Amino acid sequence: MLKQAHLTISGRVQGVFFRDFTQENAELLDLTGWVRNAADGTVEAVVQGEESKIKELIKRLNQGPNSANVTEVKVDWHEVNEVFDDFAVRY
C-alpha cells in the first residue's frame, strides 16, 4: 500500500548537500516525491512508497550527510492525493 509522509528537517541542513543526499537515499529505497530548501532554513520533503522504506529514509535523514547537523525530522503522514513518478530536487 502506497504511503506518503511530509518531512521537515531542521538543523544545519542547507548548503551541505542535504537535498542531494535525500534524493540519493530515496532513489536507493525506491521512493518517489521531492525535496527542497524552505525559506526558514529547513529542508522540506514529500516522500511516497512503502511505509517501512519511508521509515528507513527518515532514519537516514536523522544522520544526514557528514557536513550536516540534523536536530529534528518532523514527520506528518498524509493520504496520497498525487502520485509521483520519480524523486526530484525542487528549487
C-alpha positions as CSV (number, residue, x, y, z in Angstrom):
1,M,0.0,0.0,0.0
2,L,1.3,3.4,-1.0
3,K,2.1,5.7,1.9
4,Q,3.0,9.4,2.0
5,A,4.9,11.4,4.5
6,H,5.7,15.2,4.6
7,L,9.1,15.7,6.3
8,T,10.5,18.9,7.7
9,I,14.2,18.6,8.6
10,S,15.8,21.2,11.0
11,G,19.3,22.0,11.9
12,R,22.3,22.8,9.7
13,V,20.7,21.3,6.6
14,Q,21.1,23.9,3.9
15,G,24.3,24.3,1.9
16,V,25.6,20.9,3.0
17,F,24.3,18.8,0.0
18,F,21.3,17.6,2.1
19,R,18.9,17.7,-0.9
20,D,21.2,15.5,-3.0
21,F,21.7,13.2,0.0
22,T,17.9,12.9,0.4
23,Q,17.4,12.2,-3.4
24,E,20.2,9.6,-3.5
25,N,18.8,7.7,-0.5
26,A,15.2,8.0,-1.6
27,E,16.1,6.5,-5.0
28,L,18.1,3.7,-3.4
29,L,15.0,2.9,-1.4
30,D,12.7,3.1,-4.4
31,L,10.8,6.0,-3.1
32,T,9.3,8.9,-5.0
33,G,8.5,12.5,-4.2
34,W,10.5,15.7,-3.9
35,V,12.8,17.7,-1.6
36,R,13.5,21.4,-1.4
37,N,15.1,24.1,0.8
38,A,12.5,26.1,2.7
39,A,12.8,29.9,3.3
40,D,13.0,29.3,7.1
41,G,16.3,27.4,6.8
42,T,14.7,23.9,7.0
43,V,14.6,21.2,4.3
44,E,11.1,20.0,3.2
45,A,10.3,16.8,1.5
46,V,7.3,14.7,0.4
47,V,8.0,11.0,0.2
48,Q,5.9,8.2,-1.2
49,G,6.3,4.5,-1.1
50,E,6.2,1.5,1.3
51,E,5.9,2.6,4.9
52,S,9.0,0.6,6.0
53,K,11.1,2.2,3.3
54,I,9.9,5.7,4.3
55,K,10.8,5.0,7.9
56,E,14.3,3.8,6.8
57,L,14.7,7.1,4.8
58,I,13.7,9.1,8.0
59,K,16.4,7.1,9.9
60,R,19.0,8.0,7.3
61,L,17.9,11.7,7.2
62,N,18.3,11.9,11.0
63,Q,22.0,11.2,10.4
64,G,22.3,13.3,7.2
65,P,25.5,13.8,5.2
66,N,28.7,14.3,7.2
67,S,28.6,18.1,6.8
68,A,25.0,18.4,8.2
69,N,23.8,18.7,11.8
70,V,20.2,17.4,12.0
71,T,18.4,18.5,15.1
72,E,14.9,17.2,14.2
73,V,13.0,15.4,11.4
74,K,9.3,16.2,11.8
75,V,7.0,13.6,10.1
76,D,3.4,14.1,9.1
77,W,1.7,11.2,7.4
78,H,-0.9,12.1,4.8
79,E,-3.2,10.5,2.3
80,V,-1.8,10.2,-1.2
81,N,-3.5,12.6,-3.5
82,E,-0.9,13.0,-6.2
83,V,1.4,10.1,-7.3
84,F,4.9,11.0,-8.2
85,D,6.9,9.1,-10.9
86,D,10.4,9.8,-9.5
87,F,12.2,11.7,-6.7
88,A,13.2,15.2,-7.7
89,V,15.1,18.1,-6.1
90,R,13.0,21.2,-6.4
91,Y,14.4,24.7,-6.5
